[in-house]
Amino acid sequence: MKDRKKRDVLSWSRFFWCTLFMVCSCILFTGFTFSTFRLLKGGKFHPVLVSTWQKPAMKAISGEFTVHSGISILEKVFFPDHALIFLKYPPSSPLFTKDDIDCTYLPPNSTWPDYKLPSLYIDGDDSLDQQMVRCPRGPPGFTLTLGLKSNVQLPSGPVYHWDSLAYAAVIDRDNTTVVFVKGLNLRPERLSDPSRYECLYGWDFKRPKLLLRSDVVSVAQEIVRCKTPLSILNNNPRRLRKAIKVSVRVKGRGILKSVARPDRLPDPNPIARKEHEICICTMLRNQARFLREWVIYHARIGVQRWYIYDNNSDDDIENVIKSLEDANFNITRYVWPWVKTQEAGFAHCALRARDSCEWVGFIDVDEFIHLPSNVSLRHVLRKKKRFKKVAELRTSCYSFGPSGLKRVPTKGVMVGYTCRMSAPERHKSIVRPEALNSTLVNVVHHFHLKDGFRFVNVNRGLMVINHYKYQVWDVFKEKFYRRVATYVADWTDDENVGSKDRAPGLGTKPVEPPNWSTRFCEVKDTGLRDRVLEMFLDSNSSPVLPWQQQLTN
């Protein structure tokens, strides 16, 4: 009996261990099989996403991603077709280059990026340990973040929208803060009641008890001027820009989102004479191929300084400006990524130029100052300066057409386009920035002045502006992309179709109309062409104009 019990025990023991062995073997075999399959396939399995999103070809991502612990995304701003991502770095860390980083896109309810695209633009400030990256917007529903080439992924930050945002700020020399904002939806050239608004300083605008509050001095268009709290004024400027943002509260509506970090203007030297007699400010997008001609010509007639507000160019603008700097032209590019903010950008430029420029002209890169009497621009300004109350010179603009051309003229726009409309269209202004109204209200063509100052209309025999508005179709059609002015409808919108900003009878589609090359030609005008050839060419020189030499080198 004992022997039988012993055999039973041994039998059940053997059965248990055999069963355990078989189970473990199956688990190991299954794990090995799937591991091998994953290794051969190159990573995790992802279903194929079918999308109607029409953007540049994206590259699928495989492999493992880790999260970067030091660099973070402060915030993201979404525009209609792209996004800005603001990065924060640990102190003294090297900033990324365009070759280091990709825009990555996470599908809904996923933490794994499926696609990546190269960044459109990257710009940084080493002194602030901050950087801005511009990315394509991405497919609807996807989360946009950044990934390093080393498969390190940055955690996504908060998302703001461009049309309701405090986007830039400057502490002026009177210790007020000028805040540039979208979302107030105020009418052009009208002042609003400042008591309806409040300025807020801090970092986390979701915690109102931790914010500093101040009264608003003036509100107009997209510009809010605030009293700056003393604790902000006493702060170190570098630390201030790193640690503090400013926003605006519309009483009864709430606080606007903000990426605006106050930038303090340098204190002026009240004794020193201003360094430049005449400067020019412009805002542009993808105008690199025309910039050399515009700068070189205006330098010859007396312009000394150029402020270039780059509104999301993706051409060769940086290298063109660098070549002009190397040729001793005093030119500065300022990244201004904010959509439909030309008036605010010009106000921002007026503040920056005020302490070094007696006069500032606000014109576009397709607009050229022409002096039919062959005097210099400085001569005109000195003559007007004798009248101490004159602070703005309004100059008539003539709009030129394609002049029979179908290709971009090789010698430049001034020599190539010689036929225009007979009547002037609008005007552009050269102003004394010291005399601008503190609200900085402007409508691109002119500013509001302080009480006691006035404008004059310049005689057309003395000075006009040649506006090469209607160029060959391949150039002109780019105007359909987006208008930069705040209060001007985009040409693809069926709105204000009769506006003078548009080409008469063109409609809302970038389709070349019949006989485009012969349109807008009522008066043959070779005045500026003849002047340019006389100034830049002579019998002993090369027949190539200076801006042509730059293009062919």
C-alpha positions as CSV (number, residue, x, y, z in Angstrom):
1,M,0.0,0.0,0.0
2,K,2.8,2.4,0.9
3,D,4.5,1.6,-2.4
4,R,1.4,2.4,-4.4
5,K,1.0,5.8,-2.7
6,K,4.6,6.6,-3.3
7,R,4.2,5.8,-7.0
8,D,1.1,8.0,-7.2
9,V,3.0,10.9,-5.6
10,L,5.9,10.5,-8.0
11,S,3.5,10.3,-11.0
12,W,1.7,13.5,-10.1
13,S,5.0,15.3,-9.4
14,R,6.4,14.3,-12.8
15,F,3.2,15.4,-14.5
16,F,3.4,18.9,-12.9
17,W,7.0,19.5,-13.8
18,C,6.5,18.2,-17.4
19,T,3.5,20.5,-17.8
20,L,5.4,23.6,-16.5
21,F,8.3,22.8,-18.8
22,M,6.0,22.7,-21.9
23,V,4.3,26.0,-21.0
24,C,7.6,27.8,-20.5
25,S,8.9,26.5,-23.8
26,C,5.8,27.7,-25.6
27,I,6.2,31.2,-24.1
28,L,9.9,31.4,-25.0
29,F,9.2,30.2,-28.5
30,T,6.4,32.7,-29.0
31,G,8.5,35.6,-27.7
32,F,11.4,34.7,-29.9
33,T,9.2,34.4,-32.9
34,F,7.6,37.8,-32.5
35,S,10.9,39.5,-31.6
36,T,12.4,38.1,-34.8
37,F,9.4,39.3,-36.8
38,R,9.7,42.8,-35.3
39,L,13.5,42.9,-35.9
40,L,13.0,41.9,-39.5
41,K,10.2,44.4,-40.0
42,G,12.2,47.3,-38.4
43,G,10.1,48.3,-35.5
44,K,6.5,48.5,-34.3
45,F,3.6,47.9,-36.7
46,H,1.6,50.9,-37.8
47,P,-1.5,50.9,-40.0
48,V,-1.3,53.0,-43.2
49,L,-3.0,56.3,-42.9
50,V,-5.0,57.5,-45.9
51,S,-5.4,61.3,-45.9
52,T,-6.6,64.0,-48.3
53,W,-4.1,66.5,-46.8
54,Q,-2.2,68.1,-49.7
55,K,1.2,69.0,-48.4
56,P,4.9,68.1,-49.2
57,A,5.7,64.4,-49.1
58,M,6.1,63.3,-45.5
59,K,8.5,60.7,-44.3
60,A,7.3,57.8,-42.1
61,I,9.0,57.3,-38.8
62,S,10.3,54.0,-37.4
63,G,12.3,53.0,-34.4
64,E,12.2,54.0,-30.8
65,F,11.6,57.6,-29.5
66,T,12.7,58.9,-26.2
67,V,11.6,62.2,-24.6
68,H,14.2,65.0,-24.1
69,S,14.5,66.1,-20.5
70,G,16.2,69.4,-20.9
71,I,14.8,71.3,-23.9
72,S,11.0,72.0,-23.8
73,I,8.3,73.5,-26.0
74,L,7.1,76.7,-24.4
75,E,4.1,77.2,-26.7
76,K,2.8,76.7,-30.2
77,V,1.0,79.3,-32.4
78,F,-1.1,77.9,-35.2
79,F,-1.6,79.9,-38.4
80,P,-3.8,78.9,-41.4
81,D,-1.0,77.0,-43.2
82,H,1.9,76.7,-40.7
83,A,2.8,76.8,-37.0
84,L,5.4,78.5,-34.9
85,I,7.0,76.5,-32.1
86,F,8.8,78.3,-29.3
87,L,11.6,76.3,-27.6
88,K,13.2,76.8,-24.2
89,Y,16.8,75.6,-23.5
90,P,18.8,75.0,-20.4
91,P,21.3,77.8,-19.8
92,S,24.3,77.9,-22.1
93,S,23.0,75.0,-24.2
94,P,23.8,75.2,-28.0
95,L,20.7,76.0,-30.1
96,F,19.4,73.6,-32.8
97,T,20.1,74.1,-36.4
98,K,17.7,73.2,-39.2
99,D,19.7,70.0,-39.7
100,D,19.1,68.9,-36.1
101,I,15.4,68.9,-36.0
102,D,12.2,67.7,-37.7
103,C,8.5,68.6,-37.5
104,T,6.7,65.4,-36.3
105,Y,3.0,64.6,-36.4
106,L,1.2,62.4,-34.0
107,P,-2.2,60.9,-35.1
108,P,-5.2,61.3,-32.8
109,N,-5.0,59.5,-29.4
110,S,-1.4,58.5,-30.0
111,T,1.9,59.3,-28.5
112,W,3.8,57.8,-31.4
113,P,4.7,60.2,-34.3
114,D,3.8,58.7,-37.7
115,Y,5.2,61.4,-40.0
116,K,7.9,64.0,-40.1
117,L,8.7,67.0,-42.3
118,P,11.7,69.4,-42.4
119,S,11.2,72.7,-40.6
120,L,10.5,75.7,-42.8
121,Y,12.6,78.0,-40.8
122,I,14.5,78.1,-37.5
123,D,15.7,81.2,-35.6
124,G,17.2,81.6,-32.2
125,D,18.6,84.0,-29.6
126,D,21.5,82.5,-27.6
127,S,21.3,85.2,-25.0
128,L,17.8,84.3,-24.1
129,D,18.2,80.5,-24.4
130,Q,15.1,80.5,-26.7
131,Q,14.4,79.6,-30.3
132,M,11.5,79.7,-32.8
133,V,10.8,76.9,-35.3
134,R,8.3,77.2,-38.2
135,C,6.6,74.0,-39.3
136,P,4.0,73.1,-41.9
137,R,0.6,73.0,-40.1
138,G,0.0,69.2,-40.7
139,P,-3.1,67.0,-41.3
140,P,-6.3,67.8,-39.4
141,G,-6.5,66.2,-36.0
142,F,-2.8,65.4,-35.8
143,T,-0.6,66.8,-32.9
144,L,2.4,68.8,-34.0
145,T,5.6,68.5,-32.0
146,L,9.4,68.4,-32.7
147,G,11.8,65.5,-33.0
148,L,15.5,65.4,-33.1
149,K,17.4,63.4,-35.8
150,S,18.6,61.2,-32.9
151,N,15.0,60.0,-32.4
152,V,14.5,62.2,-29.3
153,Q,11.0,63.7,-29.1
154,L,10.1,66.9,-27.4
155,P,6.9,66.9,-25.4
156,S,4.1,69.0,-26.9
157,G,3.3,72.4,-25.4
158,P,0.1,74.5,-25.2
159,V,-1.5,75.6,-28.5
160,Y,-2.5,79.2,-29.3
161,H,-4.2,80.7,-32.4
162,W,-2.7,83.6,-34.3
163,D,-5.9,85.6,-34.5
164,S,-6.4,86.0,-30.7
165,L,-3.0,86.6,-29.3
166,A,-0.6,89.2,-27.7
167,Y,2.4,88.5,-30.0
168,A,5.0,91.3,-29.3
169,A,5.8,93.9,-26.8
170,V,8.3,96.8,-26.4
171,I,9.0,98.9,-23.3
172,D,9.2,102.5,-24.7
173,R,11.6,105.2,-23.4
174,D,8.7,106.9,-21.5
175,N,8.4,103.6,-19.5
176,T,5.1,102.5,-21.0
177,T,4.8,99.1,-22.6
178,V,3.6,98.9,-26.2
179,V,1.8,95.6,-26.7
180,F,0.9,94.3,-30.2
181,V,-2.2,92.1,-30.2
182,K,-4.6,90.2,-32.4
183,G,-8.2,89.7,-31.5
184,L,-9.5,93.1,-30.4
185,N,-11.1,93.6,-33.8
186,L,-11.0,97.4,-33.7
187,R,-11.8,99.6,-36.6
188,P,-8.9,101.3,-38.5
189,E,-7.8,104.8,-37.5
190,R,-10.1,104.9,-34.5
191,L,-9.2,105.2,-30.9
192,S,-10.9,102.9,-28.4
193,D,-11.8,103.5,-24.8
194,P,-8.7,102.4,-22.7
195,S,-10.9,101.9,-19.6
196,R,-12.3,98.7,-21.2
197,Y,-8.9,97.1,-21.1
198,E,-6.2,96.1,-18.6
199,C,-2.6,95.0,-19.0
200,L,-1.3,91.9,-17.2
201,Y,2.3,90.8,-16.5
202,G,3.5,87.4,-15.4
203,W,4.1,83.9,-16.7
204,D,1.1,81.7,-16.0
205,F,-2.0,83.7,-17.1
206,K,-4.2,80.8,-15.8
207,R,-3.4,82.0,-12.2
208,P,-4.7,85.6,-12.1
209,K,-3.7,86.1,-8.4
210,L,0.0,85.9,-9.4
211,L,-0.2,88.5,-12.1
212,L,0.8,92.2,-12.0
213,R,-1.9,94.5,-13.4
214,S,-1.7,98.0,-14.9
215,D,-3.8,100.6,-16.5
216,V,-4.0,101.1,-20.3
217,V,-3.0,104.5,-21.6
218,S,-4.3,104.1,-25.2
219,V,-5.8,101.5,-27.5
220,A,-6.0,101.7,-31.3
221,Q,-6.1,99.0,-34.0
222,E,-3.7,96.3,-32.8
223,I,-1.6,98.5,-30.5
224,V,-2.2,98.8,-26.7
225,R,0.0,101.1,-24.6
226,C,0.2,100.3,-20.9
227,K,1.7,101.8,-17.8
228,T,4.6,99.5,-16.9
229,P,4.7,98.3,-13.2
230,L,7.8,99.6,-11.3
231,S,8.9,96.0,-10.5
232,I,9.0,95.3,-14.2
233,L,11.0,98.4,-15.0
234,N,13.6,97.6,-12.3
235,N,14.1,94.1,-13.6
236,N,17.2,93.1,-15.6
237,P,16.2,93.4,-19.3
238,R,17.6,89.9,-20.2
239,R,16.0,88.3,-17.2
240,L,12.8,90.2,-18.0
241,R,12.5,88.7,-21.5
242,K,13.2,85.2,-20.3
243,A,10.8,85.2,-17.3
244,I,7.9,87.6,-18.0
245,K,5.2,87.9,-20.6
246,V,2.6,90.6,-21.0
247,S,-1.0,90.3,-22.2
248,V,-4.2,92.3,-22.4
249,R,-7.5,91.6,-20.6
250,V,-10.7,92.8,-22.3
251,K,-13.0,93.5,-19.4
252,G,-16.0,91.2,-19.7
253,R,-14.3,88.9,-22.2
254,G,-11.1,87.5,-20.5
255,I,-7.4,87.5,-21.1
256,L,-5.8,87.1,-24.5
257,K,-3.2,84.3,-24.8
258,S,0.3,85.6,-25.0
259,V,3.8,84.9,-26.4
260,A,4.8,88.6,-26.0
261,R,8.0,89.1,-23.9
262,P,8.8,92.7,-23.3
263,D,11.9,94.0,-25.2
264,R,13.3,97.1,-23.7
265,L,14.5,99.8,-26.1
266,P,17.9,101.3,-25.4
267,D,17.9,104.7,-23.7
268,P,18.6,107.5,-26.2
269,N,21.4,109.9,-26.0
270,P,19.7,113.3,-25.8
271,I,22.9,115.2,-26.8
272,A,24.1,113.1,-29.7
273,R,23.0,113.9,-33.2
274,K,21.0,111.1,-34.9
275,E,23.2,108.8,-36.9
276,H,21.2,108.7,-40.1
277,E,19.3,111.3,-42.0
278,I,17.1,108.9,-43.9
279,C,16.2,105.3,-43.3
280,I,13.7,102.9,-44.9
281,C,11.5,100.3,-43.3
282,T,9.7,97.6,-45.3
283,M,7.9,94.3,-44.7
284,L,8.3,91.6,-47.3
285,R,7.8,87.9,-48.1
286,N,9.8,86.1,-50.8
287,Q,11.3,89.2,-52.4
288,A,14.9,88.2,-52.2
289,R,15.5,88.4,-56.0
290,F,14.4,92.1,-56.1
291,L,16.1,93.3,-52.9
292,R,19.5,94.0,-54.3
293,E,18.2,96.4,-56.9
294,W,16.0,98.2,-54.4
295,V,18.8,98.7,-51.8
296,I,21.6,99.6,-54.2
297,Y,19.5,102.2,-56.0
298,H,18.1,103.8,-52.8
299,A,21.6,104.0,-51.4
300,R,22.7,106.0,-54.5
301,I,20.0,108.6,-53.9
302,G,20.8,109.0,-50.2
303,V,19.2,106.3,-48.0
304,Q,21.6,105.2,-45.2
305,R,19.8,102.5,-43.3
306,W,17.3,99.7,-44.1
307,Y,15.1,97.8,-41.7
308,I,13.7,94.6,-43.3
309,Y,10.8,93.0,-41.6
310,D,10.7,89.4,-42.9
311,N,7.1,88.1,-42.9
312,N,7.8,84.3,-43.3
313,S,10.0,84.3,-46.4
314,D,11.2,80.9,-47.6
315,D,13.5,82.1,-50.4
316,D,17.2,83.1,-50.2
317,I,16.5,86.3,-48.2
318,E,19.1,85.6,-45.5
319,N,22.0,85.1,-47.9
320,V,21.0,88.1,-50.0
321,I,21.0,90.4,-46.9
322,K,24.3,88.9,-45.8
323,S,25.8,89.8,-49.2
324,L,24.5,93.3,-48.9
325,E,26.0,93.6,-45.4
326,D,29.3,92.3,-46.7
327,A,29.2,95.1,-49.3
328,N,28.9,97.7,-46.4
329,F,25.2,98.4,-46.7
330,N,23.7,99.1,-43.3
331,I,20.8,96.6,-43.4
332,T,19.1,94.5,-40.7
333,R,16.7,91.7,-41.1
334,Y,14.1,91.4,-38.3
335,V,12.0,88.2,-38.2
336,W,8.4,89.2,-38.0
337,P,6.3,86.0,-38.4
338,W,2.9,87.5,-37.6
339,V,0.3,87.2,-40.4
340,K,-1.6,90.3,-41.6
341,T,0.1,92.8,-39.2
342,Q,1.8,95.3,-41.6
343,E,0.5,98.3,-39.7
344,A,1.7,96.9,-36.4
345,G,5.1,96.0,-37.9
346,F,5.5,99.5,-39.2
347,A,4.7,100.9,-35.8
348,H,7.3,98.5,-34.3
349,C,9.8,99.6,-36.8
350,A,9.1,103.3,-36.1
351,L,10.0,102.8,-32.4
352,R,13.2,101.0,-33.3
353,A,14.3,103.6,-35.9
354,R,13.3,106.7,-33.9
355,D,16.6,107.2,-32.0
356,S,18.9,106.8,-35.0
357,C,16.9,108.1,-37.9
358,E,15.8,111.7,-38.6
359,W,13.4,110.5,-41.3
360,V,12.0,107.1,-42.1
361,G,10.3,106.1,-45.3
362,F,7.7,103.3,-45.3
363,I,7.7,101.7,-48.8
364,D,7.6,98.2,-50.3
365,V,10.3,96.5,-52.3
366,D,8.5,97.1,-55.6
367,E,8.3,100.8,-54.9
368,F,11.2,103.1,-55.9
369,I,11.6,106.8,-55.0
370,H,12.1,108.8,-58.2
371,L,13.5,112.4,-58.2
372,P,12.6,113.8,-61.6
373,S,14.6,117.1,-60.9
374,N,17.8,115.0,-60.3
375,V,18.3,116.4,-56.8
376,S,19.3,114.1,-54.0
377,L,16.8,112.7,-51.5
378,R,18.7,114.4,-48.7
379,H,18.3,117.8,-50.5
380,V,14.5,117.3,-50.5
381,L,14.5,116.4,-46.8
382,R,16.7,119.3,-45.7
383,K,14.5,121.7,-47.6
384,K,11.4,120.4,-45.9
385,K,13.0,120.3,-42.5
386,R,13.3,124.1,-42.5
387,F,9.6,124.1,-41.7
388,K,9.8,122.8,-38.2
389,K,6.2,121.6,-38.0
390,V,6.4,119.5,-41.1
391,A,6.7,115.9,-40.0
392,E,5.4,113.8,-42.9
393,L,6.0,114.0,-46.7
394,R,3.2,112.3,-48.6
395,T,4.5,111.2,-52.0
396,S,2.3,110.2,-55.0
397,C,2.6,106.7,-56.4
398,Y,2.4,105.9,-60.1
399,S,1.4,102.2,-60.8
400,F,3.4,100.6,-63.7
401,G,2.2,97.7,-65.8
402,P,4.0,94.7,-67.4
403,S,5.0,97.1,-70.3
404,G,4.7,94.4,-72.9
405,L,7.0,92.0,-71.1
406,K,6.3,88.3,-70.5
407,R,9.4,87.5,-68.5
408,V,11.2,89.1,-65.6
409,P,13.4,91.9,-67.1
410,T,17.1,91.0,-66.8
411,K,18.2,94.6,-66.0
412,G,15.7,95.0,-63.2
413,V,12.3,96.5,-62.7
414,M,13.4,100.2,-63.1
415,V,14.8,99.6,-66.6
416,G,12.4,97.0,-67.7
417,Y,9.0,98.5,-66.9
418,T,8.3,101.8,-68.6
419,C,4.6,102.1,-69.1
420,R,2.2,103.2,-66.3
421,M,-1.3,104.4,-65.5
422,S,-1.8,108.1,-66.1
423,A,-3.3,109.1,-62.7
424,P,-1.4,108.5,-59.4
425,E,-2.8,105.9,-57.1
426,R,-2.6,106.7,-53.3
427,H,0.6,107.9,-51.7
428,K,3.4,106.7,-49.4
429,S,5.0,108.6,-46.6
430,I,8.4,109.6,-45.3
431,V,8.0,110.7,-41.6
432,R,9.9,112.1,-38.7
433,P,9.4,109.3,-36.1
434,E,9.8,111.7,-33.2
435,A,6.6,113.4,-34.3
436,L,4.4,110.3,-34.4
437,N,1.3,110.2,-32.2
438,S,1.9,108.0,-29.2
439,T,-0.9,105.7,-30.3
440,L,1.2,104.8,-33.4
441,V,-1.9,104.6,-35.5
442,N,-1.2,104.2,-39.2
443,V,-2.8,102.8,-42.3
444,V,0.4,101.7,-44.1
445,H,0.3,104.8,-46.3
446,H,0.6,107.4,-43.4
447,F,0.8,107.8,-39.7
448,H,-1.1,110.0,-37.3
449,L,1.1,112.8,-35.9
450,K,1.3,114.6,-32.6
451,D,-0.7,117.8,-32.1
452,G,1.1,120.7,-33.7
453,F,2.7,118.8,-36.5
454,R,1.4,118.5,-40.1
455,F,2.0,116.7,-43.4
456,V,2.7,118.2,-46.8
457,N,2.0,116.7,-50.3
458,V,5.2,116.7,-52.2
459,N,5.1,118.2,-55.7
460,R,5.3,115.5,-58.3
461,G,7.9,117.4,-60.2
462,L,10.2,117.1,-57.2
463,M,9.5,113.5,-56.0
464,V,7.2,110.6,-56.8
465,I,7.2,106.8,-56.2
466,N,7.3,104.4,-59.1
467,H,5.3,101.5,-57.9
468,Y,6.0,98.4,-60.1
469,K,2.7,96.9,-59.0
470,Y,1.6,95.0,-62.1
471,Q,4.7,93.1,-63.2
472,V,4.9,90.0,-65.5
473,W,2.3,87.4,-64.5
474,D,4.8,84.9,-62.8
475,V,5.7,87.7,-60.3
476,F,2.3,89.3,-60.0
477,K,0.4,86.1,-59.2
478,E,2.3,85.8,-55.9
479,K,0.2,88.6,-54.5
480,F,-2.7,86.1,-54.3
481,Y,-0.9,84.2,-51.5
482,R,-1.8,86.6,-48.7
483,R,-1.9,90.3,-48.3
484,V,0.2,91.6,-45.4
485,A,-2.0,94.5,-44.3
486,T,-4.5,94.0,-41.5
487,Y,-7.4,95.7,-43.0
488,V,-7.0,94.5,-46.6
489,A,-8.9,91.4,-47.8
490,D,-6.8,88.5,-49.3
491,W,-7.4,88.5,-53.1
492,T,-8.7,84.9,-53.0
493,D,-11.6,86.1,-50.7
494,D,-14.8,87.3,-52.4
495,E,-14.7,90.5,-50.3
496,N,-14.0,94.1,-51.2
497,V,-13.5,93.1,-54.8
498,G,-13.6,96.7,-56.0
499,S,-10.8,97.8,-53.6
500,K,-7.9,99.8,-55.1
501,D,-5.6,97.2,-53.6
502,R,-6.7,94.7,-56.2
503,A,-6.0,94.6,-59.9
504,P,-9.1,95.9,-61.7
505,G,-11.4,93.2,-63.1
506,L,-9.0,90.4,-62.1
507,G,-11.4,88.5,-59.7
508,T,-10.3,86.1,-57.0
509,K,-8.4,83.4,-59.0
510,P,-4.7,83.5,-59.9
511,V,-5.4,82.8,-63.5
512,E,-3.6,84.9,-66.1
513,P,-6.1,87.0,-68.0
514,P,-5.9,87.7,-71.8
515,N,-3.4,90.3,-72.8
516,W,-1.9,90.7,-69.4
517,S,1.4,92.0,-70.7
518,T,-0.3,95.0,-72.4
519,R,-2.6,96.0,-69.5
520,F,-2.1,99.1,-67.2
521,C,-0.3,101.0,-69.9
522,E,-1.6,104.5,-70.5
523,V,1.6,106.7,-70.4
524,K,5.1,105.8,-71.6
525,D,7.4,106.9,-68.7
526,T,11.2,106.3,-69.1
527,G,12.2,108.9,-66.6
528,L,13.6,106.6,-63.9
529,R,15.0,104.2,-66.4
530,D,17.0,106.9,-68.1
531,R,18.2,108.2,-64.7
532,V,19.3,104.7,-63.6
533,L,21.3,104.1,-66.8
534,E,22.9,107.5,-66.4
535,M,23.8,107.0,-62.7
536,F,25.1,103.4,-63.0
537,L,26.5,103.1,-66.5
538,D,29.0,105.1,-68.5
539,S,31.0,104.6,-71.7
540,N,33.9,103.2,-69.8
541,S,32.1,100.8,-67.5
542,S,30.6,97.3,-67.9
543,P,27.1,97.3,-69.5
544,V,26.0,95.2,-66.5
545,L,24.2,97.0,-63.7
546,P,25.4,96.4,-60.1
547,W,22.4,94.2,-59.1
548,Q,23.0,92.1,-62.2
549,Q,26.6,91.5,-61.2
550,Q,25.4,90.2,-57.8
551,L,23.0,87.8,-59.5
552,T,25.5,86.4,-61.9
553,N,28.4,85.8,-59.4
